[in-house]
Each structure stands twice: as C-alpha cells, then as structure tokens.
Amino acid sequence: MSATTPPPQSLAQSLPRRATYPSRIRLVQKSPDDVKIMTYLHGICFMPGWSEELMAQTIFSPVNLAVFALVSPPRQDEMIAGFLIAQAVVDPASGGEAEILSFGVLPDYRRQGLARLLLHDITRRLAGLGARRLFLEVAVTNLAARRLYENSGFRPVGERKNYYPLPTGQSEDALVLRRDLAV
Ligand SMILES: CC(C)(COP(=O)(O)OP(=O)(O)OC[C@H]1O[C@@H](n2cnc3c(N)ncnc32)[C@H](O)[C@@H]1OP(=O)(O)O)[C@@H](O)C(=O)NCCC(=O)NCCS
C-alpha cells in the first residue's frame, strides 16, 4: 500500500483516532489515591457518582480492570482526563465474556478522541486476557455514547426496561450492546 493510499475501511475503524493533546493510557494502580481520583472523575461524569466505598470495592476487585486517560495540554502538567472500568471475568465456560462497568471523560476534554483511545486500550487488554465478547449497557437517551459505541463496532443485543434511576424518581431504559473481540 502506498503512503497516499487510505487504509481499508475495516482497518481504519479498528484504529483509534489520535487525541488532540499528547495522551497516554495508564493502568489504575488500585491505590487509595487512585480510588480518590476515580471517584472524583466519576462524580463529574455521572449524577450521582459512585461513593468512594463503592469505587474502592469496584476497582480492588480482582476481576476488574481500570485505566486512566492522561493528557498533556500545552503549558500544563499531565493530568487525568478520563477513565474506564471493565469486568474481566474470563470464564472459559462462557466463552470469555467481559463487560464495561463505567466509562467517562471530563467535559473539557471531550470530542478529542480520548474515549476512543480508552476503548481501544481496554479491548486490547481484555482480548489479551482471553475475553472474546465485550458487553455494556447504555441509556437509550445517551446519544453521544451510543454513537461512540456504534462507531466502535458494538451492536444492540437486548434492552433493560427502567434500568437507570433518574433524579426525578423516574427511570430510563438501557440498551445492551455487544462487540466481538479479536483473537
Ligand atoms: C460518552 C463519552 C465517554 C465520549 O467521550 P469523548 O472522549 O468525548 O469521545 P471521543 O472524542 O473519543 O469520540 C469518539 C466518537 O464518539 C462519538 N461522540 C462522542 N461524543 C459525541 C457527541 N457529543 N455527540 C455525537 N457523537 C459523539 C463520535 O462518533 C466521536 O467521533 P468523532 O469525534 O470523530 O465524530 C463522554 O461524552 C462522557 O464521558 N459522557 C458522560 C459519561 C457517559 O455517558 N459515559 C458512557 C456511559 S455508557
């Protein structure tokens, strides 16, 4: 393929777009500091966010895996701008299934490709652990996340009625999405 030939569509879709600022992904070290940072990020991305206790239980669980997205904006120190937590229960009897538990990018750093980088990184790690299928739930009204997942190869496989409680006391439905992971 010459340098000017665009990659085939399937290859183009499997590559993460580069984030606007220099960026990298690091594994969450499961330290008390990382729990605090993760709780802070979660509270900004979701209403209400998880408590520090729930976050600690989640990220200290041996079957869960978490990563941070770090960015280096011009003239600023590197900072954590996003996170992703996945459950990597790789049970051979189930054919190696994994699930995304929570995922967010700080509002000021959105639309720069960080979610795509986080997803790319976690799918690689999960596939490396033996996972063959990745599931997640997304609120039907969360159009940004639905677009991201659709463009990242996830397809709807189910629906959960009244899955997410809303601050109004009502609740909203979720879609269950699935993506196969490369061997
Ligand atoms: C959903 C979320 C993680 C996306 O993060 P992000 O870093 O802005 O996403 P990216 O920049 O990597 O975007 C990748 C693609 O997703 C889609 N997308 C992301 N945000 C979108 C938006 N607001 N509207 C439409 N499409 C959007 C686009 O296809 C985008 O590609 P493009 O920029 O080339 O068009 C972020 O909006 C967020 O944290 N939301 C609140 C928490 C949340 O909903 N988490 C997911 C729960 S299931």
PDBQT file of the ligand as one rigid body, heavy atoms in Angstrom, charges set to zero:
ROOT
HETATM    1  C1  LIG A 201     -19.516   9.310  26.016  1.00  0.00    +0.000 C 
HETATM    2  C2  LIG A 201     -18.135   9.939  26.331  1.00  0.00    +0.000 C 
HETATM    3  C3  LIG A 201     -17.326   8.924  27.164  1.00  0.00    +0.000 C 
HETATM    4  C4  LIG A 201     -17.400  10.216  24.996  1.00  0.00    +0.000 C 
HETATM    5  O1  LIG A 201     -16.097  10.694  25.303  1.00  0.00    +0.000 OA
HETATM    6  P1  LIG A 201     -15.216  11.527  24.270  1.00  0.00    +0.000 P 
HETATM    7  O2  LIG A 201     -13.805  11.478  24.727  1.00  0.00    +0.000 OA
HETATM    8  O3  LIG A 201     -15.817  12.860  24.072  1.00  0.00    +0.000 OA
HETATM    9  O4  LIG A 201     -15.398  10.683  22.923  1.00  0.00    +0.000 OA
HETATM   10  P2  LIG A 201     -14.415  10.739  21.664  1.00  0.00    +0.000 P 
HETATM   11  O5  LIG A 201     -13.877  12.100  21.471  1.00  0.00    +0.000 OA
HETATM   12  O6  LIG A 201     -13.438   9.618  21.743  1.00  0.00    +0.000 OA
HETATM   13  O7  LIG A 201     -15.464  10.484  20.482  1.00  0.00    +0.000 OA
HETATM   14  C5  LIG A 201     -15.443   9.323  19.693  1.00  0.00    +0.000 C 
HETATM   15  C6  LIG A 201     -16.709   9.292  18.839  1.00  0.00    +0.000 C 
HETATM   16  O8  LIG A 201     -17.861   9.149  19.675  1.00  0.00    +0.000 OA
HETATM   17  C7  LIG A 201     -18.958   9.900  19.114  1.00  0.00    +0.000 C 
HETATM   18  N1  LIG A 201     -19.306  11.007  20.007  1.00  0.00    +0.000 N 
HETATM   19  C8  LIG A 201     -18.669  11.369  21.139  1.00  0.00    +0.000 A 
HETATM   20  N2  LIG A 201     -19.301  12.415  21.717  1.00  0.00    +0.000 NA
HETATM   21  C9  LIG A 201     -20.357  12.703  20.924  1.00  0.00    +0.000 A 
HETATM   22  C10 LIG A 201     -21.375  13.683  20.990  1.00  0.00    +0.000 A 
HETATM   23  N3  LIG A 201     -21.456  14.568  21.996  1.00  0.00    +0.000 N 
HETATM   24  N4  LIG A 201     -22.311  13.685  20.011  1.00  0.00    +0.000 NA
HETATM   25  C11 LIG A 201     -22.256  12.794  18.993  1.00  0.00    +0.000 A 
HETATM   26  N5  LIG A 201     -21.306  11.852  18.863  1.00  0.00    +0.000 NA
HETATM   27  C12 LIG A 201     -20.356  11.811  19.828  1.00  0.00    +0.000 A 
HETATM   28  C13 LIG A 201     -18.457  10.421  17.774  1.00  0.00    +0.000 C 
HETATM   29  O9  LIG A 201     -18.702   9.407  16.805  1.00  0.00    +0.000 OA
HETATM   30  C14 LIG A 201     -16.974  10.563  18.048  1.00  0.00    +0.000 C 
HETATM   31  O10 LIG A 201     -16.202  10.546  16.890  1.00  0.00    +0.000 OA
HETATM   32  P3  LIG A 201     -15.912  11.950  16.112  1.00  0.00    +0.000 P 
HETATM   33  O11 LIG A 201     -15.457  12.948  17.151  1.00  0.00    +0.000 OA
HETATM   34  O12 LIG A 201     -14.858  11.567  15.135  1.00  0.00    +0.000 OA
HETATM   35  O13 LIG A 201     -17.234  12.339  15.491  1.00  0.00    +0.000 OA
HETATM   36  C15 LIG A 201     -18.276  11.298  27.083  1.00  0.00    +0.000 C 
HETATM   37  O14 LIG A 201     -19.193  12.096  26.386  1.00  0.00    +0.000 OA
HETATM   38  C16 LIG A 201     -18.732  11.160  28.522  1.00  0.00    +0.000 C 
HETATM   39  O15 LIG A 201     -17.905  10.983  29.430  1.00  0.00    +0.000 OA
HETATM   40  N6  LIG A 201     -20.057  11.254  28.784  1.00  0.00    +0.000 N 
HETATM   41  C17 LIG A 201     -20.602  11.181  30.144  1.00  0.00    +0.000 C 
HETATM   42  C18 LIG A 201     -20.440   9.788  30.740  1.00  0.00    +0.000 C 
HETATM   43  C19 LIG A 201     -21.028   8.731  29.827  1.00  0.00    +0.000 C 
HETATM   44  O16 LIG A 201     -22.091   8.896  29.224  1.00  0.00    +0.000 OA
HETATM   45  N7  LIG A 201     -20.337   7.568  29.767  1.00  0.00    +0.000 N 
HETATM   46  C20 LIG A 201     -20.771   6.416  28.963  1.00  0.00    +0.000 C 
HETATM   47  C21 LIG A 201     -21.766   5.648  29.747  1.00  0.00    +0.000 C 
HETATM   48  S1  LIG A 201     -22.328   4.196  28.875  1.00  0.00    +0.000 SA
ENDROOT
TORSDOF 0
